[in-house]
């Protein structure tokens, strides 16, 4: 038996725009998969989340399904696994992910900019890293370089910090999503020192001369001990997980990258997870024209060939997990459910699914 689950973050349009966006979707295969989906245990109902949760619904879903211990008051504990992705072996202790970011001033608060909108080269990032590292050393914290957008810090005394993922905080007043707990003051002090250091840094002078946003702060999240235990995993294979999501699946036996629909179907995984994450950036930025372009492209590249494979019995079950900022909904199909010819293909469930 071959079962594919597709995780489509921000595949659920926002309630206020849902009807208009769905009207413009050119996705007949997706309409069949949504309209004829089974109900009950085969397709979990819509699950709602606190709008102030420190992780987005798809991040929480991954955390649960991939065997990571979950703390509802903090971001997913993936820092040590992320270090392995970047070929770093974490020493014993508590590690956090540190992202170089741009925080801009709104009318009366500070807002975290989407990191996808912050191009940063390796030389620029290394220069910023080298300048910040002595400040971490001074307070006994080990700062480690991963890549241009991802660094790590060992901070054993900060293990109780409640942190938020950068995507959960993106576009909002950061005060709500900043680290909370007794060690938060120490982090804020260090963060402010780096902010002042980078204010006139040559890298930022060069960036601003070329019309680029300055890298003016750091975002801390993902804290976990290096020996964090992982429970049983739901999936046998994963497909097309980007670097942002690879830490969640560090212990999955088979991780296939750069796969097409034909590649996935030929692999015939027992229980595979396909990530389609190109909607996250447009949704966080409110760019709904690009959102439409990308979901319509998924119709050709993924929905139509996977639907055809299900009809041809090359797949036994196909489940979609669609989310937005406050909920996630499951839609599951088998060849038998597709045989409900009297049910009209429709995306209307994406409009009528209850929302918080």
Buried (B, 14 or more C-beta within 10 A) or exposed (E): EBBBBBBBBBBBBBBEEBEEBBEEBEBBBBBBBBBBBBEEEBBBEBBBBEEEBBBBBBBBBBBEBBBBEEBEEBBBBBBBBBBBBBEBEBEEBBBBBBBBBBBEEEEEEBBBBBBBEBEBEEEBBBBBBEBBBEBBEEEEBBBBBBEBBBBBBBBEBBBEBBBBBBBBBBBBBBEBBBBBBEBBEBBEEBBEBBEEBBEEBEBBEEBEEEEBBBBBBBBBBBBBBBEBEEEEBEBBBBBBBEEBBBBBBBEBEEBBEEBEBEEBBEBBBEBBBBBBBBBBBBBBBEEBEBBBEBBBEBBEEBBBBBBBBBBEEBBBBBBBBBBBBBBBBBBBBBBEBBEBEEEEBBBBBBBEBEBE
